[in-house]
Amino acid sequence: MYIVHVASECAPVAKVGGLADVIFGLSWEHSIRGNDVEIIIPKYDCMRYDQIWGLTLSFNDLWVPWFGGAIHCSVWFGFVHGRKCFFIEPHSNDNYFNRNTFYGCNDDVMRYAFFCKAALEFLQKSGKQPDIIHCHDWQTGLLPVMLAEIYQHHGMWRQRVCYTIHNFKHQGIFGHDILAATGLGRPDYYFSPTQLRDDCNASVLNCMKGGIVYSNFVTTVSPKHAWEARYTGQGHGLGGTLHTHQGKFGGVLNGVDYNTWNPEIDSYLVARYGIDNIDEKYKNKDALRDRFWLYKSNKPIISYIGRLDEQKGLGLICHAAHYALSRGAQFVLLGSPSNNATFNQFAHLRNQLGQSVDCHIELGFNEELSHLIYSGSDMVVVPSAFEPCGLTQLIALRYGTVPIVRSVGGLADTVFDKDYAHIDMSARNGFTFNDLNNSGLESAMNRAIGLYYDYPEEFRRLMINGMHADYSWNHPGTHYMNIYDLIRHK
Ligand code: ADP
């Protein structure tokens, strides 16, 4: 099968969060099964060019219709750790992808609407005829709309679209200007409630809703979150639309790329290890302490690795740091703040706790460092308000690092409480809590730290259970192939 992923991120070249890992992992899973898989992303100025091999100009004369005129684009090709990747570079004064940032610009919706149009234009002009176009998140929600309304009538009638929603919180809200820019036009038509009109605000349109309405199949990244999106507020206003389209909507749990995230072969580690030589893990713990000048003692290290966004339970992350120290544990944080206020909040935490020999707060994005923290920590904490899937806990499990998570979304589908899960002991792999407040978090952290100190053998059993679990792309890869097959033959 010929599959093209169109997305705004791809690890490790353009990575903000889990979306990048999914593009990287799922595309590989499908290509090793013999499918022809390609990836299209924007050519950002702030990408990691050192992670692209053989970058060459692939298509120079792409003119993308835009606002009645056209923007000249170059399309580049390169390999990202073996994945075939195309990078779209527009040449215009708008400098859509030369902003030294991936997201956070006032014209984000315009930037990605352009990207969708350019991706379709590229597929059409280069004569590519993929069986499946797999789109991701709001940034590519307009692609299936333009495919059906415009490009279908220019030879692209065979393509089927699978649309995966990694985060319902960001939906891409827009108005007449983008209809004019993309050539979709016809505001009366698109402002219909069955089309792209936002379900909460009748004066705007919604990219993600467009993706849901126009795609052949829609997924989100865990079964639990698929349920939450429909039946609780976690669809952020799209629950009704999901009901309407329930026949083509489901949850597929993300996987982890075990070629990248595997302590047996991870070249970023000081010492590699697996279930059979798990004690080697502690050399990484020492290295982590050396790196952050943490005191060497018998204390456990509890970490947080991730974006620092409201979604992640910011107040609880701060509380986890304080509570860990008060319970005789060490705490390490690697986090990328999503705005200035959050940066200030965590800079303050760093001032409060940074002098402690038991705590380190690192603000920023650092892929290499994250590997050392996953391997050197005893536990990770993920106290999210909502979590569509969550990769942090899945990676941690592979590294024998016990997750302490709020039981929501994909976290609930993958972490099973040591004491209270309704599941066989051999499958229990961490600690969970329900209530989004300090005492909820403390109830789980307290039990985790207690087990670490008082019943080390039991703690180790939990580590090994986690390392045994298979959260590779194998199962989700099959699941997505079944979806592709289904929509191809409809
Ligand atoms: P989300 O997609 O909401 O950001 P996930 O848990 O699904 O959360 O995926 C997060 C991914 O991004 C993981 O691979 C995690 O290790 C990585 N990550 C997040 N923040 C950072 C950071 N500051 N430095 C390094 N890696 C990070």
Residues whose N, C-alpha, C, O or C-beta is under 5 A from the ligand:
A	BS01	ADP	V16 G17 G18 L19 D21 I305 G306 R307 L334 G335 S336 G364 F365 N366 E367 S370 G390 L391 T392
